[in-house]
Amino acid sequence: MKIEVLYPELCNLYGDLANAKYLARSCGAELVNTALADQPRFLTEDVSMVYMGGTTERGQVIVRDAFAPYLEGLKERTEAGGLTLITGNAMEIFGEYIEDEDGSREAMLNLFPLYADRHFMNRYNSLYLGRLEAEDISIVGFKSQFGHSYGVNVEPLFQTVRGAGINPAEKAEGVRRNNLMATYLIGPLVLLNPPFAKYLLRLMGVEEPVLAFEEAAMDVYAHRLEQFSQPDRGFIY
């Protein structure tokens, strides 16, 4: 069993790499890192999960160019049900384009029918509370981003309970296509949400997953879920 981390030299903000490391530790998977100059392993090897975390705005362009030759391979993986998780602003790399305040646009990989509207002088920071409806799982997390995404006919990953979806007017958060999942949530999302971590492990083929430090992780998750559900708790910072 392998978990492939794409471009960790750039896609490493907010502790995002802990997502892959925690899953690997929980199931004994081999963790392999693919650098910008390398061909992704999932194209030629049996990879249980592919992961990409958030990066800088300049990094988005570099990653776009590095990954563009392999986009068709990702589409084939997705159609076959392969698991891929994308977090933070890496989601924008797979949209149609990113537009800045001056109206200039940077074309992206066009996998999802989304575009990002970016405002460098107006960073959005917030807590997040949502649901993975199909699995009856509550999701807690954090956001810190310059842009929001807009689009139509997109299957969401999560449904928002408190906070913003892919933009402040939407309850739909992230995007999902088969087992390709992308979300704006940052930080060690998987570690913060042990029920979601177990769900991912089951998708990887682990029949009865047991998480690393599961008891402690569940205690912290329950406490954070209770905090984020308090109606007087501020969410935007």
Sequence and secondary structure as in RCSB ss.txt:
>XXXX:A:sequence
MKIEVLYPELCNLYGDLANAKYLARSCGAELVNTALADQPRFLTEDVSMVYMGGTTERGQVIVRDAFAPYLEGLK
ERTEAGGLTLITGNAMEIFGEYIEDEDGSREAMLNLFPLYADRHFMNRYNSLYLGRLEAEDISIVGFKSQFGHSY
GVNVEPLFQTVRGAGINPAEKAEGVRRNNLMATYLIGPLVLLNPPFAKYLLRLMGVEEPVLAFEEAAMDVYAHRL
EQFSQPDRGFIY
>XXXX:A:secstr
 EEEEE TTTS GGGTTHHHHHHHHHHT EEEEE TTS  GGGTS  SEEEE    HHHHHHHHHHHGGGHHHHH
HHHHTT EEEEETTHHHHTSSEEE TTS EEE   SSSEEEEE TT  EEEEEEEEEGGGTEEEEEEEEESEEEE
ESS   SEEEEES SSSTT SEESEEETTEEEES BSSHHHH HHHHHHHHHHTT SS   TTHHHHHHHHHHHH
HHHT TT   B 
